[in-house]
């Protein structure tokens, strides 16, 4: 079967549509690829996760600083309970953040996070974190949200990260749509 020959205007239109579809596909695929790349390499301060604590604890210590921010329009109050702690490399740390919903309606939020300096991101390992799931705070509710973590002992063997004296773990909470169950409860009340 032969395709009919396209005239100049139709050929240009077909090429333009092809470019638009290609660019749209690449844009759609770039987010999961970038996320995968950041998780594998620690690029951009992306952390790792683990199911259990480290089995090796070194005598060297490192300071971990905690930071909390809110995205524009997020009505909560959000802060770290403790601003900084010093732990041994490989030791499990437990830190808490406090969130408060001062509004008269439920607000759902999700935390985005990063680690600075970026070289240390691949060695900061979260065991459990409030950032893994969405959070819903009722009107006037205040909660303490834990994050359990350790600094991977392999950091001392990394060419760049081994000179890191302090790691900053930073969270930014942004508002998301209420889960359907919560929205249905709000409609009933």
Backbone as JSON Lines, residues from 0, in Angstrom:
{"i":0,"aa":"X","n":[0.84,-1.16,0.0],"ca":[0.0,0.0,0.0],"c":[0.89,1.23,0.0]}
{"i":1,"aa":"X","n":[0.56,2.15,-0.83],"ca":[1.33,3.39,-0.95],"c":[0.56,4.49,-0.25]}
{"i":2,"aa":"X","n":[1.31,5.34,0.45],"ca":[0.69,6.5,1.08],"c":[0.61,7.61,0.05]}
{"i":3,"aa":"X","n":[-0.48,8.35,0.1],"ca":[-0.58,9.44,-0.87],"c":[0.47,10.5,-0.56]}
{"i":4,"aa":"X","n":[0.97,11.08,-1.59],"ca":[2.0,12.11,-1.44],"c":[1.35,13.38,-0.87]}
{"i":5,"aa":"X","n":[2.0,13.93,0.15],"ca":[1.46,15.11,0.8],"c":[1.95,16.37,0.1]}
{"i":6,"aa":"X","n":[1.09,17.34,0.03],"ca":[1.49,18.63,-0.53],"c":[2.31,19.38,0.51]}
{"i":7,"aa":"X","n":[2.92,20.46,0.15],"ca":[3.79,21.23,1.03],"c":[3.12,21.63,2.33]}
{"i":8,"aa":"X","n":[1.92,22.17,2.26],"ca":[1.22,22.63,3.46],"c":[0.84,21.46,4.35]}
{"i":9,"aa":"X","n":[0.37,20.39,3.74],"ca":[-0.01,19.22,4.53],"c":[1.21,18.54,5.14]}
{"i":10,"aa":"X","n":[2.3,18.51,4.42],"ca":[3.54,17.92,4.94],"c":[4.03,18.73,6.15]}
{"i":11,"aa":"X","n":[3.98,20.03,6.04],"ca":[4.4,20.89,7.15],"c":[3.5,20.67,8.36]}
{"i":12,"aa":"X","n":[2.2,20.56,8.14],"ca":[1.26,20.3,9.22],"c":[1.55,18.95,9.87]}
{"i":13,"aa":"X","n":[1.79,17.92,9.07],"ca":[2.07,16.58,9.6],"c":[3.38,16.59,10.4]}
{"i":14,"aa":"X","n":[4.4,17.29,9.91],"ca":[5.67,17.37,10.63],"c":[5.5,18.13,11.95]}
{"i":15,"aa":"X","n":[4.74,19.19,11.91],"ca":[4.5,19.97,13.12],"c":[3.76,19.15,14.16]}
{"i":16,"aa":"X","n":[2.73,18.42,13.74],"ca":[2.0,17.55,14.67],"c":[2.91,16.47,15.22]}
{"i":17,"aa":"X","n":[3.77,15.92,14.38],"ca":[4.73,14.91,14.84],"c":[5.67,15.46,15.9]}
{"i":18,"aa":"X","n":[6.17,16.66,15.68],"ca":[7.07,17.29,16.66],"c":[6.33,17.56,17.97]}
{"i":19,"aa":"X","n":[5.09,18.05,17.87],"ca":[4.31,18.33,19.07],"c":[4.06,17.04,19.86]}
{"i":20,"aa":"X","n":[3.71,15.96,19.19],"ca":[3.48,14.67,19.87],"c":[4.77,14.15,20.49]}
{"i":21,"aa":"X","n":[5.88,14.26,19.79],"ca":[7.17,13.81,20.31],"c":[7.54,14.61,21.56]}
{"i":22,"aa":"X","n":[7.43,15.93,21.49],"ca":[7.79,16.78,22.62],"c":[6.85,16.53,23.81]}
{"i":23,"aa":"X","n":[5.58,16.34,23.55],"ca":[4.64,16.02,24.63],"c":[4.98,14.7,25.3]}
{"i":24,"aa":"X","n":[5.34,13.7,24.5],"ca":[5.72,12.4,25.05],"c":[6.98,12.52,25.9]}
{"i":25,"aa":"X","n":[7.96,13.25,25.42],"ca":[9.19,13.43,26.19],"c":[8.93,14.19,27.48]}
{"i":26,"aa":"X","n":[8.09,15.2,27.43],"ca":[7.76,15.96,28.64],"c":[7.04,15.06,29.65]}
{"i":27,"aa":"X","n":[6.13,14.25,29.19],"ca":[5.4,13.35,30.07],"c":[6.34,12.34,30.72]}
{"i":28,"aa":"X","n":[7.29,11.81,29.97],"ca":[8.2,10.79,30.48],"c":[9.33,11.37,31.31]}
{"i":29,"aa":"X","n":[9.59,12.67,31.22],"ca":[10.74,13.24,31.91],"c":[10.6,13.21,33.43]}
{"i":30,"aa":"X","n":[9.4,13.38,33.96],"ca":[9.23,13.4,35.41],"c":[9.59,12.06,36.03]}
{"i":31,"aa":"X","n":[9.05,10.92,35.56],"ca":[9.44,9.65,36.18],"c":[10.93,9.33,35.97]}
{"i":32,"aa":"X","n":[11.47,9.68,34.82],"ca":[12.9,9.42,34.58],"c":[13.76,10.27,35.5]}
{"i":33,"aa":"X","n":[13.42,11.53,35.67],"ca":[14.19,12.41,36.55],"c":[14.09,11.94,37.99]}
{"i":34,"aa":"X","n":[12.89,11.54,38.43],"ca":[12.7,11.04,39.78],"c":[13.56,9.79,40.01]}
{"i":35,"aa":"X","n":[13.56,8.87,39.06],"ca":[14.36,7.66,39.16],"c":[15.85,8.02,39.23]}
{"i":36,"aa":"X","n":[16.29,8.92,38.37],"ca":[17.69,9.34,38.35],"c":[18.09,9.94,39.69]}
{"i":37,"aa":"X","n":[17.25,10.81,40.26],"ca":[17.56,11.45,41.55],"c":[17.62,10.43,42.68]}
{"i":38,"aa":"X","n":[16.72,9.46,42.66],"ca":[16.72,8.46,43.73],"c":[17.94,7.56,43.66]}
{"i":39,"aa":"X","n":[18.37,7.22,42.46],"ca":[19.52,6.35,42.3],"c":[20.82,7.07,42.65]}
{"i":40,"aa":"X","n":[20.95,8.32,42.23],"ca":[22.2,9.03,42.4],"c":[22.25,9.95,43.6]}
{"i":41,"aa":"X","n":[21.1,10.27,44.19],"ca":[21.06,11.25,45.26],"c":[21.15,12.67,44.74]}
{"i":42,"aa":"X","n":[21.1,12.83,43.43],"ca":[21.19,14.16,42.82],"c":[20.04,15.03,43.28]}
{"i":43,"aa":"X","n":[20.32,16.28,43.51],"ca":[19.28,17.23,43.92],"c":[18.85,17.03,45.36]}
{"i":44,"aa":"X","n":[19.65,16.29,46.16],"ca":[19.33,16.11,47.57],"c":[18.27,15.06,47.84]}
{"i":45,"aa":"X","n":[18.0,14.2,46.87],"ca":[17.03,13.13,47.07],"c":[17.62,12.08,48.0]}
{"i":46,"aa":"X","n":[16.83,11.64,48.96],"ca":[17.3,10.68,49.96],"c":[17.02,9.25,49.53]}
{"i":47,"aa":"X","n":[17.57,8.32,50.3],"ca":[17.27,6.91,50.12],"c":[16.32,6.47,51.23]}
{"i":48,"aa":"X","n":[15.75,5.28,51.08],"ca":[14.89,4.71,52.11],"c":[15.38,3.31,52.45]}
{"i":49,"aa":"X","n":[15.04,2.86,53.67],"ca":[15.38,1.52,54.11],"c":[14.27,1.02,55.01]}
{"i":50,"aa":"X","n":[14.19,-0.29,55.14],"ca":[13.17,-0.9,55.99],"c":[13.66,-1.07,57.42]}
{"i":51,"aa":"X","n":[14.98,-1.03,57.61],"ca":[15.55,-1.26,58.94],"c":[16.76,-0.35,59.15]}
{"i":52,"aa":"X","n":[17.21,-0.31,60.39],"ca":[18.35,0.51,60.76],"c":[19.63,-0.05,60.16]}
{"i":53,"aa":"X","n":[20.66,0.76,60.17],"ca":[21.97,0.35,59.69],"c":[22.56,-0.69,60.64]}
{"i":54,"aa":"X","n":[23.3,-1.64,60.1],"ca":[23.94,-2.65,60.96],"c":[25.36,-2.25,61.34]}
{"i":55,"aa":"X","n":[25.79,-1.06,60.93],"ca":[27.13,-0.56,61.24],"c":[27.02,0.86,61.78]}
{"i":56,"aa":"X","n":[27.57,1.09,62.95],"ca":[27.59,2.42,63.56],"c":[29.04,2.8,63.79]}
{"i":57,"aa":"X","n":[29.44,3.94,63.25],"ca":[30.82,4.41,63.37],"c":[30.98,5.33,64.58]}
{"i":58,"aa":"X","n":[32.22,5.57,64.97],"ca":[32.49,6.5,66.06],"c":[32.42,7.95,65.6]}
{"i":59,"aa":"X","n":[32.48,8.18,64.29],"ca":[32.4,9.54,63.76],"c":[30.98,10.06,63.9]}
{"i":60,"aa":"X","n":[30.89,11.36,64.17],"ca":[29.57,11.97,64.29],"c":[29.35,12.96,63.15]}
{"i":61,"aa":"X","n":[28.09,13.28,62.95],"ca":[27.7,14.27,61.96],"c":[26.5,15.03,62.52]}
{"i":62,"aa":"X","n":[26.42,16.29,62.21],"ca":[25.28,17.09,62.66],"c":[24.21,17.06,61.58]}
{"i":63,"aa":"X","n":[22.96,16.93,62.03],"ca":[21.83,16.96,61.12],"c":[20.95,18.14,61.54]}
{"i":64,"aa":"X","n":[20.73,19.04,60.62],"ca":[19.91,20.23,60.85],"c":[18.54,19.99,60.21]}
{"i":65,"aa":"X","n":[17.49,20.5,60.84],"ca":[16.13,20.3,60.36],"c":[15.51,21.65,60.0]}
{"i":66,"aa":"X","n":[14.81,21.66,58.87],"ca":[14.21,22.87,58.34],"c":[12.78,22.56,57.9]}
{"i":67,"aa":"X","n":[11.86,23.49,58.12],"ca":[10.47,23.3,57.71],"c":[9.93,24.55,57.04]}
{"i":68,"aa":"X","n":[9.25,24.37,55.92],"ca":[8.7,25.48,55.14],"c":[7.29,25.13,54.68]}
{"i":69,"aa":"X","n":[6.58,26.17,54.27],"ca":[5.24,25.99,53.7],"c":[5.2,26.57,52.3]}
{"i":70,"aa":"X","n":[4.56,25.87,51.39],"ca":[4.36,26.39,50.04],"c":[3.35,27.53,50.1]}
{"i":71,"aa":"X","n":[3.38,28.39,49.1],"ca":[2.42,29.49,49.03],"c":[1.0,28.95,49.1]}
{"i":72,"aa":"X","n":[0.19,29.57,49.93],"ca":[-1.21,29.19,50.04],"c":[-1.49,28.09,51.05]}
{"i":73,"aa":"X","n":[-0.46,27.45,51.59],"ca":[-0.68,26.4,52.59],"c":[-0.96,27.06,53.93]}
{"i":74,"aa":"X","n":[-2.17,26.83,54.51],"ca":[-2.56,27.57,55.71],"c":[-2.0,27.02,57.02]}
{"i":75,"aa":"X","n":[-1.29,25.9,57.0],"ca":[-0.77,25.33,58.24],"c":[0.35,26.17,58.83]}
{"i":76,"aa":"X","n":[0.66,25.84,60.07],"ca":[1.9,26.24,60.71],"c":[2.74,24.97,60.79]}
{"i":77,"aa":"X","n":[4.03,25.07,60.47],"ca":[4.86,23.87,60.37],"c":[6.29,24.22,60.76]}
{"i":78,"aa":"X","n":[6.87,23.42,61.67],"ca":[8.22,23.69,62.13],"c":[8.87,22.42,62.68]}
{"i":79,"aa":"X","n":[10.2,22.36,62.67],"ca":[10.87,21.25,63.35],"c":[10.83,21.49,64.86]}
{"i":80,"aa":"X","n":[10.64,20.44,65.63],"ca":[10.64,20.56,67.08],"c":[12.07,20.82,67.56]}
{"i":81,"aa":"X","n":[13.01,20.09,67.0],"ca":[14.43,20.27,67.32],"c":[15.14,20.76,66.06]}
{"i":82,"aa":"X","n":[15.93,21.81,66.17],"ca":[16.58,22.4,64.99],"c":[17.81,21.62,64.54]}
{"i":83,"aa":"X","n":[18.49,20.96,65.46],"ca":[19.72,20.26,65.08],"c":[20.02,19.16,66.09]}
{"i":84,"aa":"X","n":[20.62,18.07,65.61],"ca":[21.09,17.01,66.49],"c":[22.4,16.46,65.94]}
{"i":85,"aa":"X","n":[23.18,15.92,66.83],"ca":[24.43,15.29,66.43],"c":[24.29,13.8,66.69]}
{"i":86,"aa":"X","n":[24.53,13.0,65.66],"ca":[24.42,11.54,65.79],"c":[25.67,10.89,65.23]}
{"i":87,"aa":"X","n":[25.9,9.66,65.66],"ca":[27.01,8.9,65.08],"c":[26.58,8.4,63.7]}
{"i":88,"aa":"X","n":[27.51,8.34,62.79],"ca":[27.21,7.87,61.44],"c":[26.78,6.4,61.52]}
{"i":89,"aa":"X","n":[25.61,6.11,60.99],"ca":[25.02,4.77,61.04],"c":[24.0,4.62,62.15]}
{"i":90,"aa":"X","n":[24.02,5.5,63.14],"ca":[23.08,5.46,64.25],"c":[21.71,5.96,63.79]}
{"i":91,"aa":"X","n":[20.65,5.35,64.29],"ca":[19.3,5.78,63.94],"c":[18.93,7.02,64.74]}
{"i":92,"aa":"X","n":[18.48,8.04,64.02],"ca":[18.02,9.27,64.65],"c":[16.51,9.36,64.54]}
{"i":93,"aa":"X","n":[15.91,10.06,65.47],"ca":[14.46,10.27,65.45],"c":[14.22,11.75,65.7]}
{"i":94,"aa":"X","n":[13.58,12.39,64.74],"ca":[13.27,13.81,64.85],"c":[11.77,14.0,64.66]}
{"i":95,"aa":"X","n":[11.26,15.1,65.19],"ca":[9.84,15.4,65.08],"c":[9.63,16.78,64.47]}
{"i":96,"aa":"X","n":[8.58,16.87,63.68],"ca":[8.1,18.14,63.16],"c":[6.7,18.34,63.71]}
{"i":97,"aa":"X","n":[6.35,19.59,63.96],"ca":[5.03,19.92,64.46],"c":[4.24,20.66,63.38]}
{"i":98,"aa":"X","n":[3.02,20.21,63.17],"ca":[2.13,20.87,62.21],"c":[0.84,21.24,62.93]}
{"i":99,"aa":"X","n":[0.3,22.4,62.58],"ca":[-0.93,22.89,63.18],"c":[-1.83,23.46,62.08]}
{"i":100,"aa":"X","n":[-3.1,23.1,62.14],"ca":[-4.09,23.63,61.21],"c":[-4.93,24.67,61.94]}
{"i":101,"aa":"X","n":[-4.65,25.97,61.72],"ca":[-5.39,27.01,62.43],"c":[-6.74,27.38,61.79]}
{"i":102,"aa":"X","n":[-7.1,26.7,60.7],"ca":[-8.33,27.04,59.98],"c":[-9.54,26.38,60.62]}
{"i":103,"aa":"X","n":[-10.72,26.67,60.08],"ca":[-11.96,26.07,60.57],"c":[-12.44,24.92,59.68]}
{"i":104,"aa":"X","n":[-11.54,24.38,58.87],"ca":[-11.88,23.26,57.99],"c":[-10.67,22.32,57.84]}
{"i":105,"aa":"X","n":[-10.91,21.04,57.51],"ca":[-9.8,20.11,57.33],"c":[-8.93,20.55,56.15]}
{"i":106,"aa":"X","n":[-7.63,20.33,56.28],"ca":[-6.69,20.65,55.21],"c":[-5.76,19.46,55.04]}
{"i":107,"aa":"X","n":[-5.61,19.02,53.79],"ca":[-4.69,17.92,53.47],"c":[-3.39,18.5,52.94]}
{"i":108,"aa":"X","n":[-2.3,17.83,53.29],"ca":[-1.0,18.29,52.83],"c":[-0.08,17.13,52.5]}
{"i":109,"aa":"X","n":[0.91,17.42,51.69],"ca":[1.95,16.46,51.33],"c":[3.28,17.18,51.45]}
{"i":110,"aa":"X","n":[4.27,16.5,51.98],"ca":[5.58,17.11,52.18],"c":[6.53,16.7,51.07]}
{"i":111,"aa":"X","n":[7.2,17.69,50.5],"ca":[8.31,17.45,49.59],"c":[9.57,17.68,50.41]}
{"i":112,"aa":"X","n":[10.66,17.01,50.08],"ca":[11.86,17.09,50.9],"c":[13.11,17.1,50.03]}
{"i":113,"aa":"X","n":[14.18,17.57,50.64],"ca":[15.49,17.43,50.04],"c":[16.55,17.52,51.12]}
{"i":114,"aa":"X","n":[17.76,17.2,50.74],"ca":[18.9,17.2,51.64],"c":[19.98,18.08,51.05]}
{"i":115,"aa":"X","n":[20.61,18.87,51.9],"ca":[21.74,19.68,51.47],"c":[22.91,19.38,52.41]}
{"i":116,"aa":"X","n":[24.11,19.31,51.93],"ca":[24.51,19.47,50.53],"c":[24.09,18.27,49.69]}
{"i":117,"aa":"X","n":[23.95,18.52,48.4],"ca":[23.46,17.49,47.5],"c":[24.32,16.23,47.52]}
{"i":118,"aa":"X","n":[25.62,16.38,47.74],"ca":[26.52,15.21,47.77],"c":[26.12,14.22,48.86]}
{"i":119,"aa":"X","n":[25.48,14.7,49.92],"ca":[25.11,13.85,51.04],"c":[23.74,13.2,50.85]}
{"i":120,"aa":"X","n":[22.98,13.64,49.87],"ca":[21.62,13.12,49.68],"c":[21.55,11.62,49.53]}
{"i":121,"aa":"X","n":[22.46,11.05,48.82],"ca":[22.45,9.61,48.58],"c":[22.78,8.82,49.85]}
{"i":122,"aa":"X","n":[23.34,9.47,50.86],"ca":[23.75,8.79,52.09],"c":[22.8,9.05,53.25]}
{"i":123,"aa":"X","n":[21.79,9.88,53.04],"ca":[20.79,10.14,54.07],"c":[19.66,9.15,53.83]}
{"i":124,"aa":"X","n":[19.43,8.26,54.79],"ca":[18.48,7.16,54.61],"c":[17.32,7.29,55.58]}
{"i":125,"aa":"X","n":[16.1,7.35,55.04],"ca":[14.9,7.42,55.87],"c":[14.34,6.01,56.07]}
{"i":126,"aa":"X","n":[14.03,5.72,57.33],"ca":[13.4,4.43,57.66],"c":[11.88,4.61,57.68]}
{"i":127,"aa":"X","n":[11.44,5.67,58.34],"ca":[10.01,5.99,58.42],"c":[9.88,7.5,58.36]}
{"i":128,"aa":"X","n":[8.84,7.98,57.64],"ca":[8.7,9.42,57.5],"c":[7.26,9.8,57.19]}
{"i":129,"aa":"X","n":[6.82,10.89,57.79],"ca":[5.5,11.44,57.5],"c":[5.38,11.85,56.05]}
{"i":130,"aa":"X","n":[6.51,12.07,55.38],"ca":[6.48,12.52,53.99],"c":[6.13,11.39,53.01]}
{"i":131,"aa":"X","n":[6.08,10.16,53.5],"ca":[5.73,9.04,52.63],"c":[4.24,9.01,52.3]}
{"i":132,"aa":"X","n":[3.43,9.69,53.11],"ca":[1.98,9.67,52.89],"c":[1.41,11.08,53.02]}
{"i":133,"aa":"X","n":[0.2,11.27,52.54],"ca":[-0.47,12.56,52.7],"c":[-0.95,12.68,54.14]}
{"i":134,"aa":"X","n":[-1.04,13.92,54.61],"ca":[-1.48,14.2,55.97],"c":[-2.75,15.03,55.92]}
{"i":135,"aa":"X","n":[-3.71,14.72,56.79],"ca":[-4.94,15.51,56.89],"c":[-5.05,15.98,58.33]}
{"i":136,"aa":"X","n":[-5.12,17.29,58.5],"ca":[-5.3,17.88,59.83],"c":[-6.7,18.48,59.92]}
{"i":137,"aa":"X","n":[-7.37,18.15,61.0],"ca":[-8.71,18.68,61.26],"c":[-8.59,20.12,61.77]}
{"i":138,"aa":"X","n":[-9.69,20.86,61.77],"ca":[-9.65,22.25,62.25],"c":[-9.06,22.34,63.66]}
{"i":139,"aa":"X","n":[-8.06,23.2,63.83],"ca":[-7.43,23.4,65.13],"c":[-6.5,22.29,65.59]}
{"i":140,"aa":"X","n":[-6.33,21.24,64.81],"ca":[-5.52,20.09,65.22],"c":[-4.03,20.41,65.12]}
{"i":141,"aa":"X","n":[-3.28,19.91,66.12],"ca":[-1.82,19.99,66.13],"c":[-1.29,18.57,66.26]}
{"i":142,"aa":"X","n":[-0.32,18.22,65.43],"ca":[0.26,16.87,65.48],"c":[1.79,16.95,65.47]}
{"i":143,"aa":"X","n":[2.39,15.92,66.06],"ca":[3.83,15.71,65.96],"c":[4.05,14.62,64.92]}
{"i":144,"aa":"X","n":[4.9,14.9,63.96],"ca":[5.15,13.95,62.88],"c":[6.62,13.51,62.93]}
{"i":145,"aa":"X","n":[6.86,12.19,63.07],"ca":[8.23,11.71,63.21],"c":[8.9,11.39,61.88]}
{"i":146,"aa":"X","n":[10.22,11.5,61.88],"ca":[11.04,10.98,60.8],"c":[12.19,10.22,61.45]}
{"i":147,"aa":"X","n":[12.33,8.96,61.05],"ca":[13.38,8.08,61.56],"c":[14.39,7.9,60.43]}
{"i":148,"aa":"X","n":[15.67,8.05,60.73],"ca":[16.69,8.09,59.68],"c":[18.05,7.67,60.21]}
{"i":149,"aa":"X","n":[18.98,7.48,59.29],"ca":[20.39,7.35,59.63],"c":[21.22,7.83,58.46]}
{"i":150,"aa":"X","n":[22.47,8.13,58.74],"ca":[23.42,8.51,57.7],"c":[24.24,7.26,57.38]}
{"i":151,"aa":"X","n":[24.17,6.83,56.13],"ca":[24.84,5.61,55.7],"c":[26.35,5.7,55.95]}
{"i":152,"aa":"X","n":[26.93,4.69,56.62],"ca":[28.37,4.7,56.89],"c":[29.24,4.8,55.62]}
{"i":153,"aa":"X","n":[28.69,4.48,54.47],"ca":[29.45,4.59,53.23],"c":[29.82,6.04,52.9]}
{"i":154,"aa":"X","n":[29.22,7.0,53.61],"ca":[29.53,8.4,53.36],"c":[31.02,8.67,53.59]}
{"i":155,"aa":"X","n":[31.64,7.94,54.52],"ca":[33.05,8.19,54.83],"c":[33.98,7.73,53.72]}
{"i":156,"aa":"X","n":[33.47,6.95,52.77],"ca":[34.28,6.47,51.65],"c":[34.04,7.26,50.36]}
{"i":157,"aa":"X","n":[33.07,8.17,50.39],"ca":[32.75,8.94,49.19],"c":[33.74,10.1,49.04]}
{"i":158,"aa":"X","n":[34.23,10.26,47.83],"ca":[35.25,11.27,47.53],"c":[34.82,12.67,47.95]}
{"i":159,"aa":"X","n":[33.57,13.04,47.72],"ca":[33.11,14.39,48.03],"c":[32.35,14.48,49.35]}
{"i":160,"aa":"X","n":[31.46,13.53,49.6],"ca":[30.57,13.62,50.76],"c":[31.28,13.36,52.09]}
{"i":161,"aa":"X","n":[32.45,12.71,52.08],"ca":[33.11,12.39,53.35],"c":[33.55,13.63,54.13]}
{"i":162,"aa":"X","n":[33.6,14.77,53.48],"ca":[34.0,16.0,54.16],"c":[32.81,16.82,54.66]}
{"i":163,"aa":"X","n":[31.62,16.24,54.62],"ca":[30.4,16.94,55.02],"c":[30.29,16.98,56.55]}
{"i":164,"aa":"X","n":[30.35,18.17,57.15],"ca":[30.23,18.25,58.61],"c":[28.77,18.31,59.09]}
{"i":165,"aa":"X","n":[27.86,18.75,58.2],"ca":[26.47,18.96,58.58],"c":[25.56,18.66,57.38]}
{"i":166,"aa":"X","n":[24.47,18.0,57.67],"ca":[23.46,17.72,56.65],"c":[22.18,18.44,57.06]}
{"i":167,"aa":"X","n":[21.53,19.09,56.1],"ca":[20.26,19.75,56.38],"c":[19.14,18.98,55.69]}
{"i":168,"aa":"X","n":[18.16,18.55,56.48],"ca":[16.97,17.89,55.96],"c":[15.87,18.94,55.95]}
{"i":169,"aa":"X","n":[15.35,19.22,54.78],"ca":[14.36,20.28,54.63],"c":[13.07,19.74,54.04]}
{"i":170,"aa":"X","n":[11.96,20.14,54.66],"ca":[10.62,19.76,54.17],"c":[9.85,21.01,53.79]}
{"i":171,"aa":"X","n":[9.08,20.89,52.72],"ca":[8.13,21.93,52.36],"c":[6.77,21.26,52.23]}
{"i":172,"aa":"X","n":[5.8,21.72,53.03],"ca":[4.44,21.18,52.95],"c":[3.64,22.02,51.97]}
{"i":173,"aa":"X","n":[2.91,21.35,51.1],"ca":[2.02,22.02,50.17],"c":[0.63,21.39,50.29]}
{"i":174,"aa":"X","n":[-0.38,22.2,50.01],"ca":[-1.76,21.74,50.13],"c":[-2.14,20.87,48.95]}
{"i":175,"aa":"X","n":[-2.87,19.8,49.25],"ca":[-3.39,18.91,48.21],"c":[-4.9,18.77,48.43]}
{"i":176,"aa":"X","n":[-5.58,18.17,47.47],"ca":[-7.01,17.92,47.61],"c":[-7.26,16.94,48.74]}
{"i":177,"aa":"X","n":[-8.35,17.15,49.45],"ca":[-8.73,16.21,50.51],"c":[-9.01,14.84,49.92]}
{"i":178,"aa":"X","n":[-8.64,13.77,50.63],"ca":[-9.01,12.43,50.15],"c":[-10.53,12.34,50.03]}
{"i":179,"aa":"X","n":[-11.01,11.5,49.15],"ca":[-12.44,11.39,48.88],"c":[-13.25,11.08,50.14]}
{"i":180,"aa":"X","n":[-12.71,10.23,51.03],"ca":[-13.44,9.87,52.24],"c":[-13.65,11.11,53.12]}
{"i":181,"aa":"X","n":[-12.59,11.91,53.26],"ca":[-12.67,13.11,54.08],"c":[-13.62,14.13,53.45]}
{"i":182,"aa":"X","n":[-13.54,14.3,52.14],"ca":[-14.43,15.24,51.45],"c":[-15.88,14.83,51.61]}
{"i":183,"aa":"X","n":[-16.17,13.51,51.57],"ca":[-17.53,13.02,51.74],"c":[-18.03,13.31,53.16]}
{"i":184,"aa":"X","n":[-17.16,13.13,54.17],"ca":[-17.54,13.46,55.55],"c":[-17.85,14.94,55.71]}
{"i":185,"aa":"X","n":[-17.07,15.79,55.06],"ca":[-17.29,17.23,55.14],"c":[-18.63,17.61,54.54]}
{"i":186,"aa":"X","n":[-19.03,16.95,53.46],"ca":[-20.31,17.25,52.83],"c":[-21.49,16.83,53.73]}
{"i":187,"aa":"X","n":[-21.31,15.77,54.51],"ca":[-22.37,15.31,55.38],"c":[-22.57,16.24,56.57]}
{"i":188,"aa":"X","n":[-21.52,16.91,56.99],"ca":[-21.59,17.79,58.19],"c":[-22.06,19.15,57.87]}
